[in-house]
Amino acid sequence: GSVIGGSADEAGMVSFGAGKCVSIGGSIEGGSSLNTGRVVGSSAKSLKVTGSLIGSTGSDSGTVEMGVLGKVTIGGGIDGGTAVEAGSIHATSIASLTVRLDVTGGTEQAAGWIGIEETLGSVNIGGSLLGGTSELTGAITAGLDIGSIKIGKDVVGGHAPDNADIDLNGPISSKGSIGPVSIGGDLRAGTVGLNASN
């Protein structure tokens, strides 16, 4: 089934220990309050979400927050929602990340953000990467290297200054290096940046 947040803080939050293979049969969907509809843990060998990661009106709603992650698969898309850091993935590192559909930025800061503190191995988005209307929305960032990036359709910047990344005003950035980048469609009103730094 799905992980669904509610109207009380931390409603619909799933927490687990290290070393697990985690599978969510539906979607992770945020609620109207803080920290709702979340999956959190210290590390996992793999994380599979059959449906989508959906932010809502509560801050940090519809999110994944982890330490070290292996293979991550989102069977649907990522939707940032309308609150700060809603519909986002935060991790220390991820070995590989696949999102079958679109990654769509939201209307508040870091809504629809994939933010990795250290390394991000490979990224494969079957749909488009779409910036939102605030900074770090519809963005992919890493503190160290990104191995490779494949976007099946378009990369589109949003509709506000710094809408997808603070450093580059573009939706993909790394403070280390970025390996091969493939975009199946158009790159519009955004930037793919290499070796970005503050």
HELIX and SHEET records of a PDB file:
SHEET    1   A 8 VAL A   3  ILE A   4  0                                        
SHEET    2   A 8 ILE A  28  GLU A  29  1                                        
SHEET    3   A 8 LEU A  53  ILE A  54  1                                        
SHEET    4   A 8 ILE A  78  ASP A  79  1                                        
SHEET    5   A 8 VAL A 103  THR A 104  1                                        
SHEET    6   A 8 LEU A 129  LEU A 130  1                                        
SHEET    7   A 8 VAL A 155  VAL A 156  1                                        
SHEET    8   A 8 LEU A 187  ARG A 188  1                                        
SHEET    1   B 7 MET A  13  PHE A  16  0                                        
SHEET    2   B 7 ARG A  38  GLY A  41  1                                        
SHEET    3   B 7 THR A  63  GLU A  65  1                                        
SHEET    4   B 7 ILE A  89  ALA A  91  1                                        
SHEET    5   B 7 TRP A 113  ILE A 116  1                                        
SHEET    6   B 7 ALA A 139  ALA A 142  1                                        
SHEET    7   B 7 ILE A 172  SER A 174  1                                        
SHEET    1   C 7 LYS A  20  ILE A  24  0                                        
SHEET    2   C 7 SER A  43  VAL A  49  1                                        
SHEET    3   C 7 VAL A  68  ILE A  74  1                                        
SHEET    4   C 7 SER A  93  VAL A  99  1                                        
SHEET    5   C 7 LEU A 120  ILE A 125  1                                        
SHEET    6   C 7 ILE A 146  ILE A 151  1                                        
SHEET    7   C 7 VAL A 181  ILE A 183  1                                        
END                                                                             
